[in-house]
Amino acid sequence: MLFSKDKLQEIVAALNSIIETMYEFEDKFESQIKNVHPNYSYSAQNLVHYLAMRSFNINVFQQKLEDIGLPVSLESQDNILVSLLNLRTIVYSLLDYQLFDEKKDLLTNKEVEKILDDNSKALIGNIKNKRKTAIMVTQPTEAATNESFISSLLKQGMDCVRINCAHDDALIWKQIIDRVRENETDCKVMMDLGGPKLRTGKMKPGPKVIHIKPKKNVIGQVIEPAKIWLAPYGIMPPKGKEFDVVIPVNKKWLRKTKKGSYIIFRDSRHKKCSIYIDKKEENGRWASCSNSAFVTPDTLLNVFLEKKSRREIHTLQEMLPLDEVIFLFEGDLLRLDKKAIPGEPAIYDEEGNLNEMAHISCTLPEIFDHVKPKEQIYFNDGKIEGIVKEVHSDDIIIEITYAKKKGSKLKADKGINLPNSVLGIRGLTMKDKKDLKFVTHHADVVNFSFVNNKEDVSELLHELDILKADLGIILKIETKDGYKNLPGILLKAMENYPVGVMIARGDLAIETGWKNFAIIQEEMLQLCEAAHVPVIWATQVLENLAKKGIPTRAEITDIAMAQRADCVMLNKGVYIAKAVRMLDKVIRKMQRIQKGKITILPKLEFSEDVH
């Protein structure tokens, strides 16, 4: 015999044990399986079979198969019981064992593939350019008024859009959705509920300053001047027009200006700068500036109404202050306030002694009842790390354990993570419930943030039932509890159709730990594949390209891996159209050699000279 009989018998024993456990799990989860949407009946069973298989140390079993050279792979989880029954049939034939009847209600791999495709299309919609992986793009505020923004992204390969309810308002959301529908009626609209997100509170108003920033390339050369709107205070640019900054100026002298007028001034650093007026529109003027400049209320504007002619000197009108910024260094102390006290940087005396430590509030004061000393705390997507030193009734004292050598900035509305703390934060906020009413009337899918357990899903399903809404649901998994409870979360969510999972890699990586996240990401992909639930790969995808115009090598590797998901999400950025185009090309090329996790082997084309 080619194969060792003893080893084959060991494999048979293991197979029988795994398959028997799968049937036991069917009984164990019978009520959950019966409650899912009819479209998920087979999918829920397959998820349960996968959980049964993973209750064993499968890597030992895989090694036994590899040792005897059996050409069977367990890489695919989408029809796991059929895969194991087929493997058992092969091993039985090698041992000359008598085969017996298997379950009759199993689907073929081709039938399961159709389920996967149907589920993806129901949630994400049609996918362009013969891609298997969709491209989702988060919409900025300008998408509401810029007539060409959304149409450009659709042409580059965007398949569906995301709107975050944590930003803007219902008026802006509706304008964005209208733009989408005008360009492509079947483009799916996904809307994020903000959820109980823990963030830093407001900062004390900082200096009144306007920063003029022309666009520069990677070596600092100006490639496009800053577009400036000059107008009396309170008059904003016409709808749909792009701009970089708004400078409030005197109405009387502005009326005298025309195309060709120009302004000479020295900014707050005494740097000489120029602004050129390009054209008049309504009550304002469009102008351009190729200098990087900081303009304050004390800035004097030397206005030349005509070339080599009359000059007038003016000051600026009322300016809004910038938010203050806290610079933090390793070893610094930071006070996190329970009350909504505006944040301030640390105050030092003339000799450099600390008079008052930096402080900032947070958006969820209820966490103060749950945080304990020595627990870790992270700010701004993990860019600043700290440890809780003291917990008081009105504040928490934090020691900064990691920041950039030159100091890390902490501003208002930045994320806070407490991965070791049991905060008891869950469910829909009052704002979420209000926003959900809008979502049910205008969107195709609701993205449910900070899902921690099946009870959170039950609450959302209850609200949707009250609103009589027929919506897709994307579960955003961004906490340690959300990951640990994912099987139960999926089975509960599958009572609705369609359902997807977003791997929110920003918060999730911090919550679960950097060293653990790579494995967790893979486990989530496998669980969702077993449930036939589409996966959205999110957070910092091509971020450098979208914001600065050039990708990093790591970003290209990331999107090559991302093609295993059903959809990849891009965030906002100046070069977002370029990022969509790059993502589209890389995914299409990767499909030639990779189908999900399975490697495809087309003919290699190397030089014939290999000697």
Backbone torsions as a table, in degrees:
resi	resn	phi	psi	omega
1	MET	NA	137.1	-178.5
2	LEU	-65.1	-37.7	-178.6
3	PHE	-103.5	147.4	176.8
4	SER	-66.2	126.3	-178.4
5	LYS	-63.3	-39.1	-179.6
6	ASP	-62.0	-42.9	-179.3
7	LYS	-68.6	-37.8	177.2
8	LEU	-63.6	-39.0	178.8
9	GLN	-66.8	-35.5	175.6
10	GLU	-62.2	-41.7	179.9
11	ILE	-66.3	-41.5	178.0
12	VAL	-59.8	-45.0	-179.0
13	ALA	-61.3	-42.8	179.3
14	ALA	-65.8	-43.8	179.5
15	LEU	-59.9	-47.8	-179.3
16	ASN	-60.3	-39.3	-179.9
17	SER	-66.1	-43.5	-179.4
18	ILE	-65.5	-46.4	-177.5
19	ILE	-64.9	-40.5	177.8
20	GLU	-61.8	-39.6	178.6
21	THR	-65.8	-34.6	176.6
22	MET	-60.4	-44.2	178.4
23	TYR	-65.1	-36.5	178.3
24	GLU	-65.6	-39.5	178.8
25	PHE	-66.2	-32.7	175.4
26	GLU	-58.7	-43.3	178.6
27	ASP	-67.9	-41.3	-177.7
28	LYS	-62.2	-39.3	-176.8
29	PHE	-104.0	21.6	-173.4
30	GLU	-55.9	-44.6	-176.4
31	SER	-66.0	-41.2	178.8
32	GLN	-65.5	-40.1	-179.7
33	ILE	-64.0	-40.5	-179.1
34	LYS	-66.9	-27.4	-174.9
35	ASN	-83.5	-13.2	-175.7
36	VAL	-71.3	162.1	176.3
37	HIS	-59.4	144.0	-178.5
38	PRO	-52.0	-33.1	179.0
39	ASN	-66.5	-16.1	-177.7
40	TYR	-107.9	9.6	-176.1
41	SER	-56.9	-52.5	-179.7
42	TYR	-69.3	-36.3	-179.3
43	SER	-63.0	-42.5	179.8
44	ALA	-64.1	-40.7	176.1
45	GLN	-61.0	-42.9	-178.6
46	ASN	-65.1	-37.9	176.4
47	LEU	-61.5	-44.5	179.3
48	VAL	-63.9	-40.3	176.5
49	HIS	-61.2	-40.8	179.2
50	TYR	-63.3	-44.1	178.7
51	LEU	-61.6	-38.1	177.6
52	ALA	-63.8	-46.4	179.6
53	MET	-60.9	-40.6	-177.8
54	ARG	-77.4	-1.9	172.3
55	SER	-77.6	-8.3	174.7
56	PHE	-102.2	161.8	173.9
57	ASN	-83.6	80.6	-170.2
58	ILE	-65.7	-25.3	-178.8
59	ASN	-63.5	-29.3	175.6
60	VAL	-67.2	-42.9	177.9
61	PHE	-62.6	-43.4	179.3
62	GLN	-61.9	-38.2	179.9
63	GLN	-64.7	-38.4	178.3
64	LYS	-63.5	-40.4	176.9
65	LEU	-63.2	-42.5	-179.0
66	GLU	-66.3	-37.6	-177.7
67	ASP	-61.0	-36.0	-178.3
68	ILE	-98.4	2.9	173.4
69	GLY	75.9	25.3	177.2
70	LEU	-72.5	126.0	-176.3
71	PRO	-81.3	62.2	-178.0
72	VAL	-127.5	132.6	-178.6
73	SER	-114.4	141.4	174.5
74	LEU	-108.6	22.3	-178.5
75	GLU	-66.0	-35.8	-177.6
76	SER	-90.2	130.7	-178.7
77	GLN	-106.5	6.1	-170.4
78	ASP	-81.1	-9.2	176.0
79	ASN	-152.8	60.9	-163.4
80	ILE	-68.9	-38.5	-180.0
81	LEU	-65.1	-42.6	177.8
82	VAL	-60.7	-40.7	179.2
83	SER	-60.4	-43.9	-178.5
84	LEU	-72.4	-36.3	176.6
85	LEU	-65.7	-39.4	176.8
86	ASN	-64.7	-39.1	177.6
87	LEU	-64.8	-41.0	179.5
88	ARG	-64.0	-37.6	177.3
89	THR	-60.7	-41.5	178.9
90	ILE	-63.6	-46.5	-177.4
91	VAL	-67.1	-40.8	177.1
92	TYR	-59.2	-42.7	-179.9
93	SER	-64.7	-35.9	178.3
94	LEU	-67.2	-30.1	-179.7
95	LEU	-93.6	0.0	-176.8
96	ASP	60.5	32.0	176.4
97	TYR	-82.6	152.4	178.2
98	GLN	-76.7	132.3	178.4
99	LEU	-81.5	151.8	177.0
100	PHE	-127.9	163.1	-175.8
101	ASP	-63.2	137.5	176.4
102	GLU	-100.6	-179.3	176.8
103	LYS	-59.4	142.2	-175.5
104	LYS	-91.3	-17.9	-171.6
105	ASP	-97.0	31.2	179.5
106	LEU	-93.4	149.2	179.9
107	LEU	-99.1	155.4	174.9
108	THR	-77.4	163.0	178.4
109	ASN	-60.5	-34.1	178.8
110	LYS	-66.8	-40.2	178.2
111	GLU	-66.5	-37.2	177.9
112	VAL	-68.0	-38.4	178.2
113	GLU	-60.7	-35.9	177.1
114	LYS	-66.5	-38.3	176.2
115	ILE	-59.8	-45.5	179.6
116	LEU	-59.9	-45.7	-179.7
117	ASP	-64.3	-42.2	179.8
118	ASP	-64.0	-42.3	-179.6
119	ASN	-64.4	-40.9	179.0
120	SER	-64.5	-45.6	-178.9
121	LYS	-65.5	-38.5	179.8
122	ALA	-63.0	-35.1	-177.3
123	LEU	-88.7	-46.6	-169.1
124	ILE	-100.2	-27.0	-178.5
125	GLY	94.5	-168.4	-179.8
126	ASN	-71.6	145.2	-178.1
127	ILE	-112.7	134.4	-175.6
128	LYS	-80.3	163.6	167.6
129	ASN	57.4	31.5	177.2
130	LYS	58.8	24.2	175.8
131	ARG	-79.4	152.5	171.8
132	LYS	-91.8	-20.3	-177.3
133	THR	-110.5	128.0	-178.3
134	ALA	-82.8	161.9	176.8
135	ILE	-118.9	119.7	176.6
136	MET	-107.3	139.5	-179.3
137	VAL	-127.8	129.0	175.2
138	THR	-72.5	130.0	-175.1
139	GLN	-91.0	130.5	175.3
140	PRO	-82.0	172.9	-179.9
141	THR	-58.5	-37.7	-176.0
142	GLU	-62.7	-19.8	178.9
143	ALA	-62.5	-21.0	-178.8
144	ALA	-71.4	-32.9	-173.0
145	THR	-116.8	-20.0	-179.9
146	ASN	-81.1	110.2	-172.3
147	GLU	-63.3	-29.9	-174.2
148	SER	-97.9	-8.7	-171.7
149	PHE	-61.6	-55.4	-176.0
150	ILE	-69.5	-40.0	179.4
151	SER	-61.9	-35.9	178.0
152	SER	-65.5	-43.4	179.6
153	LEU	-65.3	-39.5	178.2
154	LEU	-62.8	-39.4	178.4
155	LYS	-66.6	-33.1	-179.2
156	GLN	-76.7	-18.3	177.4
157	GLY	131.4	5.4	177.5
158	MET	-64.8	134.1	-178.5
159	ASP	-104.3	-33.9	-179.3
160	CYS	-148.3	159.7	-175.2
161	VAL	-118.5	151.7	177.7
162	ARG	-121.5	133.6	174.4
163	ILE	-121.3	129.6	-177.1
164	ASN	-98.7	115.3	-178.6
165	CYS	-68.6	-8.2	176.3
166	ALA	-73.6	-12.2	-178.8
167	HIS	-125.5	155.9	177.9
168	ASP	62.0	-154.9	-178.4
169	ASP	-148.9	-179.3	-174.7
170	ALA	-59.8	-34.2	179.2
171	LEU	-62.9	-47.2	179.4
172	ILE	-66.2	-43.3	-179.9
173	TRP	-58.1	-44.6	-178.2
174	LYS	-64.5	-40.2	178.6
175	GLN	-62.5	-41.4	178.8
176	ILE	-63.7	-46.3	-178.9
177	ILE	-62.1	-40.7	177.9
178	ASP	-60.7	-41.2	177.7
179	ARG	-61.2	-41.1	180.0
180	VAL	-63.2	-49.9	-176.9
181	ARG	-63.9	-33.7	178.3
182	GLU	-63.4	-33.4	-175.5
183	ASN	-91.5	-37.1	-176.1
184	GLU	-154.7	104.2	-171.2
185	THR	-64.9	-29.7	-177.0
186	ASP	-98.1	11.8	176.3
187	CYS	-73.5	123.7	-176.9
188	LYS	-72.2	138.8	177.2
189	VAL	-111.3	120.2	176.8
190	MET	-107.4	135.1	179.8
191	MET	-124.1	126.2	178.9
192	ASP	-81.3	128.0	163.9
193	LEU	-79.7	136.5	-175.1
194	GLY	-61.6	-37.4	179.9
195	GLY	73.5	177.2	-180.0
196	PRO	-79.7	64.3	-176.3
197	LYS	-77.8	126.8	178.1
198	LEU	-85.0	116.4	-177.9
199	ARG	-135.2	165.3	174.0
200	THR	-71.4	148.9	-179.9
201	GLY	-82.6	-166.6	-176.5
202	LYS	-72.6	153.0	175.5
203	MET	-102.3	156.7	172.9
204	LYS	-63.4	140.6	179.2
205	PRO	-54.9	134.8	-179.5
206	GLY	-96.0	-155.9	-179.0
207	PRO	-68.5	152.0	174.4
208	LYS	-84.9	107.7	-175.9
209	VAL	-153.2	145.0	173.8
210	ILE	-116.1	125.9	-179.6
211	HIS	-100.5	112.1	176.3
212	ILE	-86.6	121.1	-175.7
213	LYS	-128.1	99.5	173.1
214	PRO	-68.6	154.9	178.8
215	LYS	-74.1	134.0	-179.5
216	LYS	-125.5	156.3	174.6
217	ASN	-85.0	-174.9	-173.7
218	VAL	-68.1	-15.8	178.6
219	ILE	-106.0	14.9	171.2
220	GLY	88.1	5.7	179.3
221	GLN	-83.9	139.0	179.3
222	VAL	-71.8	123.4	179.0
223	ILE	-108.2	-15.1	177.7
224	GLU	-159.3	125.1	-179.9
225	PRO	-65.6	155.9	176.7
226	ALA	-68.8	137.5	179.5
227	LYS	-93.6	120.0	-171.5
228	ILE	-115.1	136.9	173.0
229	TRP	-105.2	114.5	176.6
230	LEU	-99.8	124.5	-178.2
231	ALA	-163.2	160.9	173.9
232	PRO	-59.0	155.5	-175.5
233	TYR	-54.8	131.9	176.3
234	GLY	93.4	-11.1	179.4
235	ILE	-94.9	111.8	-177.4
236	MET	-89.9	163.8	179.3
237	PRO	-60.9	155.1	176.3
238	PRO	-57.3	148.6	-178.2
239	LYS	-57.7	140.0	175.9
240	GLY	87.0	-5.4	-178.7
241	LYS	-95.2	133.4	178.4
242	GLU	-81.1	147.1	176.8
243	PHE	-155.7	159.7	177.9
244	ASP	-100.2	-45.3	178.2
245	VAL	-142.8	156.8	174.1
246	VAL	-115.2	126.5	178.4
247	ILE	-115.2	117.9	180.0
248	PRO	-77.7	127.4	-175.9
249	VAL	-135.0	171.0	-177.4
250	ASN	-69.2	132.3	-176.0
251	LYS	-65.9	-38.9	-173.7
252	LYS	-65.6	-49.0	-178.1
253	TRP	-75.2	-25.4	178.6
254	LEU	-63.4	-36.4	179.4
255	ARG	-61.8	-28.5	-177.8
256	LYS	-78.0	-18.4	-175.5
257	THR	-79.6	159.0	177.0
258	LYS	-151.8	178.5	178.2
259	LYS	-57.9	128.1	-177.7
260	GLY	105.5	-20.2	173.2
261	SER	-66.1	154.4	-179.9
262	TYR	-148.3	162.7	-175.4
263	ILE	-125.8	130.4	173.5
264	ILE	-111.5	135.0	179.3
265	PHE	-155.1	163.3	171.8
266	ARG	-110.9	129.1	-176.4
267	ASP	-80.7	-171.2	-174.8
268	SER	-63.0	-17.1	177.8
269	ARG	-99.2	8.8	-177.6
270	HIS	66.5	23.3	176.1
271	LYS	-83.7	132.2	-179.3
272	LYS	-77.3	128.6	-175.3
273	CYS	-137.3	162.1	-178.5
274	SER	-134.6	142.1	172.7
275	ILE	-123.8	131.1	-178.8
276	TYR	-112.2	130.3	-179.8
277	ILE	-83.9	124.4	-174.0
278	ASP	-96.1	-40.2	179.7
279	LYS	-165.9	164.1	178.0
280	LYS	-98.5	141.4	173.0
281	GLU	-150.0	122.0	-177.9
282	GLU	51.2	-123.1	-176.7
283	ASN	-96.4	13.2	-177.6
284	GLY	-133.9	-174.7	178.8
285	ARG	-134.0	139.8	171.7
286	TRP	-90.3	133.6	-178.7
287	ALA	-138.5	168.8	-179.7
288	SER	-137.3	151.5	-179.6
289	CYS	-145.2	127.5	179.5
290	SER	-97.8	5.3	178.6
291	ASN	-101.8	142.3	168.7
292	SER	-81.0	121.5	-171.8
293	ALA	-144.0	151.6	175.4
294	PHE	-114.8	112.3	-175.6
295	VAL	-104.2	129.6	-179.6
296	THR	-121.5	171.4	177.7
297	PRO	-60.0	-21.7	-179.4
298	ASP	-85.7	-4.5	-178.1
299	THR	-68.3	128.0	177.5
300	LEU	-93.3	128.4	-179.7
301	LEU	-101.9	117.0	173.8
302	ASN	-89.9	102.4	-172.5
303	VAL	-97.6	117.5	177.0
304	PHE	-98.1	105.9	-173.9
305	LEU	-68.9	-31.6	175.0
306	GLU	-138.5	153.0	-178.3
307	LYS	-60.5	132.5	178.5
308	LYS	54.1	38.9	-177.3
309	SER	-139.6	-142.8	-171.0
310	ARG	-58.2	138.9	175.8
311	ARG	-122.0	137.5	174.8
312	GLU	-127.3	145.7	179.9
313	ILE	-108.2	129.0	-178.1
314	HIS	-135.6	157.7	171.2
315	THR	-109.1	167.9	-178.3
316	LEU	-81.8	157.2	175.0
317	GLN	-81.3	-170.2	-178.2
318	GLU	-54.1	134.8	178.9
319	MET	-121.7	143.6	176.3
320	LEU	-79.3	140.3	180.0
321	PRO	-75.1	151.8	171.0
322	LEU	-79.1	156.5	172.7
323	ASP	-68.5	143.2	176.0
324	GLU	-67.8	156.7	-179.8
325	VAL	-125.4	139.4	174.4
326	ILE	-101.2	123.8	173.2
327	PHE	-94.6	124.4	-177.5
328	LEU	-118.0	140.8	178.1
329	PHE	-123.5	158.9	177.6
330	GLU	-57.5	130.6	-178.9
331	GLY	96.3	-13.8	178.2
332	ASP	-68.3	156.8	172.3
333	LEU	-104.6	142.9	178.3
334	LEU	-132.1	133.9	177.8
335	ARG	-100.4	123.4	176.4
336	LEU	-99.6	114.4	-173.5
337	ASP	-89.0	141.9	176.1
338	LYS	-75.8	-41.9	178.0
339	LYS	-79.3	157.7	-176.9
340	ALA	-78.8	62.3	178.0
341	ILE	-85.6	127.2	179.7
342	PRO	-57.2	133.3	-176.6
343	GLY	-70.3	152.1	179.2
344	GLU	-144.2	150.1	173.0
345	PRO	-71.9	169.0	-180.0
346	ALA	-63.9	150.6	178.5
347	ILE	-114.5	128.2	-179.3
348	TYR	-119.1	152.2	175.4
349	ASP	-82.8	-178.2	-176.2
350	GLU	-62.1	-24.8	-178.7
351	GLU	-93.4	3.9	177.0
352	GLY	88.1	9.3	178.2
353	ASN	-82.9	142.9	-178.0
354	LEU	-73.4	119.9	175.3
355	ASN	-92.4	-41.4	179.3
356	GLU	-146.9	127.9	-178.8
357	MET	-70.6	156.6	176.3
358	ALA	-61.2	146.9	179.5
359	HIS	-146.6	154.2	178.4
360	ILE	-157.6	150.8	179.6
361	SER	-95.4	-177.8	177.3
362	CYS	-134.7	162.2	-173.1
363	THR	-81.4	-14.8	-178.6
364	LEU	-126.3	82.8	-176.9
365	PRO	-62.6	-16.8	-179.5
366	GLU	-65.5	-15.4	179.7
367	ILE	-66.9	-21.1	-175.3
368	PHE	-62.4	-21.8	179.1
369	ASP	-80.7	-7.6	-173.1
370	HIS	-120.2	-18.5	-177.2
371	VAL	-78.5	141.4	-178.8
372	LYS	-125.6	155.6	176.6
373	PRO	-58.5	150.0	178.6
374	LYS	76.7	1.1	176.4
375	GLU	-81.5	149.1	-178.3
376	GLN	-79.1	151.8	175.7
377	ILE	-142.6	139.9	-178.6
378	TYR	-126.7	145.6	177.2
379	PHE	-123.6	150.2	170.4
380	ASN	54.2	60.5	177.8
381	ASP	58.6	33.3	176.1
382	GLY	83.0	6.0	-179.2
383	LYS	-71.5	-23.5	177.6
384	ILE	-125.4	128.6	-179.6
385	GLU	-116.3	148.8	178.4
386	GLY	-153.6	176.3	176.7
387	ILE	-134.1	140.4	-178.7
388	VAL	-73.1	120.1	180.0
389	LYS	-91.8	-47.8	-176.6
390	GLU	-140.0	145.6	175.8
391	VAL	-122.0	120.5	178.7
392	HIS	-118.1	172.8	-178.2
393	SER	-65.7	-31.7	-175.7
394	ASP	-110.0	-10.0	-178.4
395	ASP	-160.2	166.5	175.8
396	ILE	-125.2	132.6	177.6
397	ILE	-98.1	127.6	-175.0
398	ILE	-121.0	134.9	172.0
399	GLU	-99.1	127.8	-179.6
400	ILE	-77.5	121.5	-177.9
401	THR	-103.4	-16.7	174.8
402	TYR	-149.6	131.9	172.0
403	ALA	-157.5	166.8	177.2
404	LYS	-62.2	152.2	-179.3
405	LYS	-60.0	-34.5	180.0
406	LYS	-90.8	8.2	179.3
407	GLY	98.1	141.2	177.4
408	SER	-109.5	139.1	-178.8
409	LYS	-83.4	136.4	171.1
410	LEU	-123.1	122.4	-177.9
411	LYS	-119.7	-178.9	174.5
412	ALA	-68.9	154.2	173.9
413	ASP	62.2	35.1	175.2
414	LYS	-105.5	145.5	-175.1
415	GLY	-64.9	145.2	174.3
416	ILE	-122.6	132.3	177.6
417	ASN	-123.6	136.1	176.1
418	LEU	-126.5	78.1	-170.6
419	PRO	-65.6	-23.8	-179.0
420	ASN	-93.4	-5.6	-174.5
421	SER	-95.8	143.5	174.0
422	VAL	-98.4	97.2	-167.8
423	LEU	-89.0	-19.1	-179.8
424	GLY	69.2	21.2	179.0
425	ILE	-90.2	127.9	-178.4
426	ARG	-161.5	165.5	169.3
427	GLY	79.5	-173.2	-177.8
428	LEU	-84.3	136.4	174.3
429	THR	-83.9	170.4	177.6
430	MET	-62.2	-38.7	177.7
431	LYS	-64.7	-41.0	177.8
432	ASP	-56.2	-45.4	-177.8
433	LYS	-65.2	-36.9	176.7
434	LYS	-67.4	-46.3	-179.1
435	ASP	-65.4	-32.4	-178.2
436	LEU	-60.4	-32.7	178.0
437	LYS	-62.4	-41.3	177.1
438	PHE	-66.7	-44.8	-177.5
439	VAL	-58.3	-43.6	-177.0
440	THR	-64.2	-26.2	-178.7
441	HIS	-90.1	-22.7	-170.2
442	HIS	-125.2	-18.2	-175.4
443	ALA	-109.7	170.3	177.6
444	ASP	-99.4	-28.8	-174.2
445	VAL	-140.2	139.8	172.5
446	VAL	-104.8	129.1	176.2
447	ASN	-94.4	115.7	-172.7
448	PHE	-95.8	109.2	-174.3
449	SER	-82.0	149.0	172.9
450	PHE	54.2	49.0	175.1
451	VAL	-74.8	123.9	-177.9
452	ASN	-110.3	-27.0	-176.9
453	ASN	-160.6	176.0	-177.5
454	LYS	-67.6	-24.7	177.7
455	GLU	-65.1	-36.3	175.8
456	ASP	-61.3	-42.7	179.5
457	VAL	-64.1	-41.8	178.7
458	SER	-57.6	-40.7	179.9
459	GLU	-63.5	-43.2	178.7
460	LEU	-64.5	-45.2	179.2
461	LEU	-60.2	-36.9	178.2
462	HIS	-64.0	-45.1	179.1
463	GLU	-63.4	-41.3	178.7
464	LEU	-64.6	-35.8	178.3
465	ASP	-65.7	-42.1	178.1
466	ILE	-60.6	-40.6	-177.9
467	LEU	-83.0	-1.5	-177.5
468	LYS	51.2	46.8	-174.6
469	ALA	-98.1	142.4	175.3
470	ASP	-114.6	88.7	-172.9
471	LEU	-126.9	147.9	166.1
472	GLY	-75.2	156.3	179.6
473	ILE	-126.3	130.6	169.4
474	ILE	-111.9	120.6	-179.6
475	LEU	-87.3	116.9	179.0
476	LYS	-89.0	109.7	-178.9
477	ILE	-94.5	108.9	-173.9
478	GLU	-138.5	13.5	176.9
479	THR	-132.6	164.0	178.3
480	LYS	-62.6	-42.0	179.0
481	ASP	-64.7	-39.8	178.5
482	GLY	-59.0	-40.9	178.1
483	TYR	-68.8	-46.9	-177.6
484	LYS	-62.4	-33.3	-176.7
485	ASN	-97.7	12.9	-172.7
486	LEU	-56.9	-43.0	179.3
487	PRO	-56.9	-46.7	178.9
488	GLY	-66.8	-37.4	177.5
489	ILE	-61.5	-44.4	-179.4
490	LEU	-63.2	-48.4	-177.6
491	LEU	-61.3	-36.1	177.6
492	LYS	-71.4	-44.5	-178.0
493	ALA	-65.8	-28.0	-178.3
494	MET	-71.9	0.8	169.2
495	GLU	-71.0	-18.4	175.9
496	ASN	-103.7	157.3	175.5
497	TYR	-140.1	131.7	-1.4
498	PRO	-91.9	169.4	-179.5
499	VAL	-133.6	146.1	173.9
500	GLY	-141.2	170.5	178.4
501	VAL	-127.9	130.9	173.9
502	MET	-102.6	122.3	173.7
503	ILE	-83.2	95.3	-176.8
504	ALA	-81.8	85.1	-164.8
505	ARG	-68.8	-18.7	179.9
506	GLY	-65.7	-68.1	-179.9
507	ASP	-65.2	-38.0	-175.9
508	LEU	-63.4	-39.0	179.2
509	ALA	-64.2	-38.7	179.9
510	ILE	-72.0	-43.1	-177.5
511	GLU	-65.1	-37.1	-175.7
512	THR	-98.1	-11.2	179.9
513	GLY	97.5	135.7	-176.5
514	TRP	-56.5	-42.8	-173.9
515	LYS	-70.2	-21.1	-178.7
516	ASN	-94.3	-17.8	-166.0
517	PHE	-66.2	-36.6	-178.6
518	ALA	-58.4	-43.1	179.3
519	ILE	-68.3	-43.2	-178.5
520	ILE	-60.7	-41.2	177.7
521	GLN	-58.4	-43.5	179.2
522	GLU	-66.9	-42.3	-179.3
523	GLU	-62.5	-38.3	179.3
524	MET	-66.7	-40.4	176.7
525	LEU	-59.3	-43.3	-178.2
526	GLN	-68.9	-42.4	178.7
527	LEU	-60.1	-44.6	-178.3
528	CYS	-69.8	-34.7	175.3
529	GLU	-62.6	-42.2	178.6
530	ALA	-62.9	-33.2	-179.7
531	ALA	-87.0	-1.4	-176.8
532	HIS	59.1	35.0	-177.5
533	VAL	-107.7	125.7	179.6
534	PRO	-60.6	146.1	-179.3
535	VAL	-114.7	136.3	174.6
536	ILE	-108.5	123.3	-178.9
537	TRP	-92.0	114.9	-169.9
538	ALA	-132.4	166.1	172.9
539	THR	87.0	116.0	173.3
540	GLN	58.8	27.3	175.1
541	VAL	-74.1	123.3	-178.5
542	LEU	49.5	36.7	-176.0
543	GLU	-63.1	-42.3	-179.6
544	ASN	-63.6	-41.7	178.5
545	LEU	-64.6	-45.4	-177.8
546	ALA	-64.2	-34.5	-175.5
547	LYS	-95.7	-33.0	-174.1
548	LYS	-118.0	-9.2	174.9
549	GLY	94.0	-1.2	179.1
550	ILE	-143.1	133.3	-177.6
551	PRO	-83.6	158.2	169.6
552	THR	-89.6	162.0	177.9
553	ARG	-62.7	-37.4	179.4
554	ALA	-63.2	-35.5	179.6
555	GLU	-65.7	-38.0	178.9
556	ILE	-67.0	-41.3	176.5
557	THR	-62.4	-39.4	-179.7
558	ASP	-61.7	-45.8	-177.9
559	ILE	-73.9	-24.4	173.3
560	ALA	-64.9	-39.4	175.7
561	MET	-71.3	-32.5	-174.8
562	ALA	-65.6	-21.3	-178.9
563	GLN	-63.7	-12.9	175.7
564	ARG	-71.9	-19.4	177.5
565	ALA	-83.2	169.0	179.2
566	ASP	-84.0	-21.1	-177.8
567	CYS	-154.4	144.7	176.2
568	VAL	-120.0	132.6	-177.8
569	MET	-103.2	129.8	174.0
570	LEU	-105.0	145.9	176.6
571	ASN	-98.1	-175.5	-174.4
572	LYS	-74.7	158.0	176.7
573	GLY	174.4	158.1	-178.9
574	VAL	-59.2	-36.4	-175.8
575	TYR	-106.1	36.7	-174.6
576	ILE	-63.9	-35.7	179.2
577	ALA	-62.9	-38.6	177.3
578	LYS	-65.5	-38.1	178.8
579	ALA	-66.1	-41.3	177.9
580	VAL	-61.2	-44.0	-179.4
581	ARG	-62.2	-43.1	179.5
582	MET	-64.9	-45.2	-179.1
583	LEU	-61.7	-42.9	178.7
584	ASP	-58.6	-45.8	-177.3
585	LYS	-67.2	-44.7	-177.0
586	VAL	-66.0	-42.5	-179.5
587	ILE	-62.8	-43.4	-179.0
588	ARG	-64.2	-37.3	178.1
589	LYS	-69.8	-39.7	-179.2
590	MET	-65.1	-29.9	-180.0
591	GLN	-62.4	-19.8	179.3
592	ARG	-71.6	-25.5	-175.8
593	ILE	-121.4	-3.3	-176.4
594	GLN	-143.9	130.5	173.5
595	LYS	-121.0	97.6	-171.1
596	GLY	63.4	-122.0	178.3
597	LYS	-93.1	-5.2	-174.8
598	ILE	-92.8	127.7	-179.5
599	THR	-78.7	132.9	175.7
600	ILE	-102.2	140.8	-174.6
601	LEU	-118.0	81.4	173.6
602	PRO	-72.9	169.5	-179.6
603	LYS	-63.3	130.6	178.0
604	LEU	-78.6	144.1	178.2
605	GLU	-122.5	87.5	176.4
606	PHE	-109.5	168.5	172.9
607	SER	-62.0	141.9	179.5
608	GLU	-72.0	-18.8	-178.8
609	ASP	-82.9	91.3	-179.7
610	VAL	-107.8	5.6	-178.2
611	HIS	-83.0	NA	NA
